[in-house]
Amino acid sequence: MKRAVVDPYKVKGEVDYNKLINEFGLEKIDNKILKKIEKHAGELHFMLRRKIFFAGRDLNWVLGEYEKGNKFFLYTGVGPSGPIHLGHLLVWYFTKWLQDKFDVDLYFQFTDEEKFLYRKDLSMEDVQKWLNENMLDVIAVGFNPDKTHFIIDTKHAGILYPEAIKVAKKITFSTIKASFGFNDSTNIGSIFYTSMQTVPSFLPSVLKKKKIPCLIPHAVDQDPHFRITRDILPKLGYYKPASIQCSFLPPLEGNLGKMSSSKSNKAILTTDSPEQVKKKINKYAFSGGQPTIEEHRKKGGNPDVDVSFQYLRYLFEEDDNKLKQIEEDYRSGKLLTGELKKYTIEKINNFLKQHQERRKKAEKLIDKFILKI
Ligand code: TRP
């Protein structure tokens, strides 16, 4: 098997998450950490129970600070380059759970310059359109409007830039090259960018003039940015940010890489109609079932590679017992692929219906969410 590549700009090959833990030097989320989270949250989110959020950095520390009354803030973000798909929602709905359970502020960064700089095919106009669309989805997740603050890189440049240069001064070109696979032909905006993604992890400390712990929920591909962030923040007099990291929701065609909005046939979008969801699942979702019903009844299916089953596990079936039953029935051949797909389609459509209703009302809330200085 070829070695998988995982960095913010490339996810290629079959990802072995245990290997990644070693390669990146991540901490596995163990029972001790789960217990601590449960103690404060009163329950464990199913994404924690199922190890979808599987690793992190300094979780013990950030929870310990919380116990001492030194509350953290949450920080996550998105680069507006296309429509929002289920892979984004996975991180955001979990982040909302953290916000609700720990009653904390969330800083949400929209890196419009990042996508403009990295994507040859996107104009600034395109990016601004996606920025607006993406903000609607973030609001639709249901974050607390009083505790959620949108940072838009080009709009908040006035407060971000003076901090970003302090970060940039401590990063060398060779670090950036090694972290992201860049070379001498990479545009210079992209080289600077990590310093912008670093700023929200200490901006609240700047604004409130005291050191505040930060916890970043994100998909594991963003870790290379935050490794750099963690090296630099103590040098600037701030805490290293802690993180909690998830694996990738598989794209429709199967368990390789991550879902991506640049290939919309491979992703289910938040704006998809029930018919579109039905078609995408029925036509494209990789099946772990057997080619014929007879064979399926005899040999059973494989839920581990079955995309519909994986979507239930990652996002849409909160009930562990129900999920286990589906898994057993599928493995034994009692449950057919068509039946599994039908159930998954219903679950996704129910979820999206509610998301879309909130999304429709989101436009007039945008202003309330944007960080005011
Ligand atoms: N670089 C991320 C992307 O491409 C966007 C981002 C900015 C982000 N800050 C973040 C993601 C913090 C997770 C956490 O989408």
Boltz pocket constraint, residues with backbone or C-beta under 6 A from the ligand:
constraints:
  - pocket:
      binder: B
      contacts: [[A, 8], [A, 75], [A, 76], [A, 77], [A, 78], [A, 79], [A, 109], [A, 111], [A, 114], [A, 197], [A, 216], [A, 217], [A, 218], [A, 219], [A, 222]]
      max_distance: 6.0
